[in-house]
C-alpha cells in the first residue's frame, strides 16, 4: 500500500513537470536561423535539477511522445514526426541525455549550489552535441546541402550561448531553493501512511509469533 502511494506521488510530479514543459517549450524567439531560442531548455534545466535520474528522463520522453502524436509542444508551436526527424530534431532528443547527465550530477551534490550550474552546463554540452551531429547529418545527407562543423556551430550554438547562460542562472536560483522542499514532499509520509506501516508491522509480527 505504501509503495502504491509513493508511486502515485511520483507519477503526479512527473505529470506536473511534463505539463510545464509542454506549455513553455513551444514559446520561442526566432533569430532568423533554423534554431530559435526556446524556453524548453529552461524547463529542462529545472527538471534535471529537481528530479532524480529516474524521473527526469521520463518527463522528457513523455514530452517527445506527446509531440510525436502531433500536439504542438515543440518550439514555435509545432509537433509531429516531421519535426523530430528535421534538422533540429536532434536537440529535442538531446534533452534526454542532457537531463539525465544533469540529474545524476545534481543528485550527487544537491546541497552544493555550485553543482547546479556545473550540471546544467554539462547537460547543455550533451544537448548541443547530439543536436549538432543530427543537424549535420540532416543537412548534408538528407537535404543534400553542404554544411561543415564550423558553420553548424555558428548557426546552432553561438547565438544561444548568452541566452543559455541567463537561463542557467535563473534555473539555478529557482532549483536550489526548491530542491530540498521537493525532496521532502516526495519522501514524506502522511499520518495515514504511518498508521498503515504500523499495522503492517503488527501483522508481520503476529504472523511471526504464530510460526
C-alpha positions in Angstrom: 0.0 0.0 0.0 2.8 2.4 0.9 4.6 1.6 -2.2 1.5 2.3 -4.3 1.1 5.7 -2.6 4.7 6.7 -3.3 4.3 5.6 -6.9 1.2 7.7 -7.3 3.0 10.7 -5.8 5.9 10.2 -8.2 3.6 9.9 -11.2 1.9 13.1 -10.2 5.1 15.1 -10.1 6.3 13.6 -13.4 3.0 14.6 -14.9 3.3 18.1 -13.5 6.8 18.7 -14.8 5.9 17.2 -18.2 2.9 19.5 -18.4 5.0 22.6 -17.6 7.5 21.6 -20.3 4.7 21.1 -22.8 3.3 24.6 -22.0 6.5 26.5 -22.1 8.6 24.7 -24.7 6.6 26.0 -27.7 7.4 29.6 -26.7 10.4 30.6 -28.7 12.2 33.6 -30.1 13.2 33.4 -33.7 16.6 34.6 -34.6 16.5 34.2 -38.4 18.3 30.8 -38.1 16.9 27.3 -38.2 17.2 27.0 -34.4 15.2 29.5 -32.3 15.7 30.4 -28.7 13.3 28.2 -26.8 12.1 28.2 -23.2 12.2 24.4 -23.4 15.8 24.4 -22.2 15.0 26.5 -19.2 12.4 23.9 -18.1 14.8 21.1 -18.9 17.4 22.7 -16.6 14.8 22.9 -13.8 13.6 19.3 -14.3 17.1 18.0 -14.3 17.9 20.0 -11.1 14.8 19.0 -9.2 14.1 15.4 -10.1 16.4 12.3 -9.9 18.0 10.4 -12.8 15.0 8.1 -13.0 12.1 10.6 -13.0 13.7 13.4 -15.1 14.3 11.5 -18.3 10.7 10.1 -18.1 9.4 13.7 -18.3 11.4 14.3 -21.5 10.3 11.0 -23.1 6.7 11.7 -22.3 7.1 15.2 -23.8 8.6 13.8 -27.0 5.8 11.2 -27.3 3.1 13.9 -26.9 4.8 15.9 -29.6 5.1 12.8 -31.8 1.3 12.5 -31.7 1.0 15.9 -33.3 0.4 18.0 -30.3 2.1 21.4 -30.8 4.5 21.2 -27.9 7.8 21.8 -29.7 9.4 25.2 -30.4 7.2 27.5 -32.5 4.1 25.6 -31.5 5.0 22.7 -33.8 4.6 18.9 -33.4 4.6 15.7 -35.3 7.1 13.2 -36.7 8.4 15.6 -39.3 9.7 18.0 -36.6 11.5 15.2 -34.8 13.4 14.0 -37.9 14.0 17.5 -39.2 17.3 19.4 -38.8 16.5 20.5 -35.2 15.1 17.2 -34.0 18.4 16.2 -32.5 18.2 19.0 -30.0 14.9 17.6 -28.8 16.2 14.1 -28.4 19.3 15.6 -26.8 17.1 16.7 -23.9 17.0 13.1 -22.7 20.8 12.8 -22.4 21.2 16.3 -21.1 18.6 16.0 -18.3 20.0 12.5 -17.4 23.5 13.9 -17.0 22.3 16.9 -15.1 20.1 14.8 -12.7 23.0 12.5 -11.9 25.3 15.3 -11.0 22.8 17.4 -9.1 21.5 14.5 -7.1 25.1 13.6 -6.2 25.8 17.1 -4.7 22.3 18.5 -4.3 23.3 20.5 -1.2 26.0 22.4 -3.1 24.8 25.3 -5.1 27.8 25.4 -7.4 26.9 21.9 -8.7 23.7 23.2 -10.2 25.2 25.4 -12.9 28.0 22.9 -13.4 25.4 20.1 -14.0 23.4 22.4 -16.3 26.5 23.2 -18.4 27.3 19.5 -18.7 23.7 18.8 -19.8 23.9 21.6 -22.3 27.0 20.0 -23.8 25.1 16.8 -24.4 22.1 18.6 -25.9 24.3 20.6 -28.3 26.5 17.7 -29.1 23.6 15.4 -30.0 21.8 18.3 -31.8 24.9 19.3 -33.8 25.5 15.7 -35.0 21.9 15.3 -36.0 21.9 18.7 -37.7 25.0 17.9 -39.8 23.6 14.6 -40.9 20.2 16.1 -41.8 21.7 18.9 -43.8 24.5 17.0 -45.6 23.0 13.6 -46.0 19.2 14.0 -46.1 18.9 17.5 -47.5 22.0 17.4 -49.7 23.3 20.7 -48.5 27.0 21.2 -47.7 27.4 22.2 -44.1 30.7 21.9 -42.2 31.0 21.8 -38.4 32.1 25.4 -38.1 29.1 26.7 -39.9 26.8 24.4 -38.0 28.3 25.6 -34.7 27.9 29.2 -35.7 24.2 28.6 -36.6 23.1 26.3 -33.8 25.3 27.1 -30.8 26.9 30.5 -30.9 23.7 32.7 -31.0 22.3 30.9 -28.0 25.2 30.9 -25.5 24.2 34.2 -23.8 20.6 33.1 -23.5 21.6 29.7 -22.1 23.8 31.5 -19.5 20.9 33.6 -18.4 18.6 30.5 -18.3 21.2 28.6 -16.3 21.5 31.4 -13.7 17.7 31.6 -13.4 17.2 27.9 -13.2 20.0 27.6 -10.6 18.4 30.2 -8.4 14.9 28.6 -8.6 16.1 25.0 -8.3 18.4 25.3 -5.4 15.6 26.8 -3.3 13.1 24.2 -4.4 15.2 21.0 -4.3 15.1 20.4 -0.6 11.3 21.1 -0.1 10.5 18.9 -3.2 12.7 16.0 -1.9 10.8 16.3 1.4 7.5 16.2 -0.3 8.5 13.1 -2.3 9.7 11.3 0.7 7.3 12.5 3.5 4.9 10.0 5.0 1.4 11.1 5.9 -0.3 10.1 9.2 -2.4 7.6 7.3 0.8 6.1 5.8 2.4 5.9 9.2 -0.6 4.1 10.6 -0.7 1.7 7.7 3.0 1.0 8.2 2.3 0.3 11.9 -0.5 -2.1 11.0 1.6 -3.9 8.5 4.4 -4.3 11.1 1.9 -5.6 13.7 0.5 -8.1 11.2 4.0 -9.2 10.3 4.9 -9.5 14.0 1.7 -11.5 14.6 2.5 -13.9 11.8 6.0 -14.4 13.1 4.7 -15.2 16.6 2.2 -17.8 15.1 5.1 -19.5 13.4 
